[in-house]
Amino acid sequence: MLINLSDALTYEGRAVKTVAALEMTQFRCKLGVFPIVEKSDVELQIINCGDGKARIEGRCELQFRADCDRCLSEVPVILHLSFDRTVTSPDVADTEDEDDDASFMEGYQLDVEAFVYNEILLNWPVKILCKEDCKGVCPKCGRNLNQGECGCDTFVPDPRMAAIQDIFNANKEV
């Protein structure tokens, strides 16, 4: 959805409040594709800051479906986005501001989808866990260790001691 910012960018002291429906159904990035389960409308307030600049304040809530990074069980990821950005009019924009705004500004139009996408990227959790003390999966059989032990031998010998272990195994009496 595009929102026209020409009034807010050209009239000093102008403030515009608007609500935009978010059409995005999934979040796609290098980490994968995450379906959006629930979303709220994007509430925006655009305030003229003078000199062809406007401040965009707003909020939005999104819930995604993702997998735990350790045990691969499904986990809801809830993001409460609260943003405060300054955009520049295309007439006044210098090269630094232009690079920042280029992904979500098309002339005097604000692309709400691209704007929210950038905010999701900035706020995406580094690690998604089902619980803080998630045990993950067994490296041998793949069982979810949060549901109980599997009984697999998980002893991993130190590779630096392999030569000494071979000596002990060769001289072992039966």
Secondary structure as UniProt FT lines:
FT   STRAND          2..4
FT   HELIX           6..10
FT   TURN            12..13
FT   STRAND          15..20
FT   STRAND          26..29
FT   TURN            30..31
FT   STRAND          32..39
FT   STRAND          42..50
FT   TURN            51..52
FT   STRAND          53..67
FT   TURN            69..71
FT   STRAND          74..88
FT   TURN            90..92
FT   HELIX           95..101
FT   TURN            102..104
FT   STRAND          105..106
FT   TURN            107..108
FT   STRAND          109..111
FT   HELIX           112..123
FT   TURN            132..133
FT   TURN            139..141
FT   HELIX           145..147
FT   HELIX           159..161
FT   HELIX           162..170
//
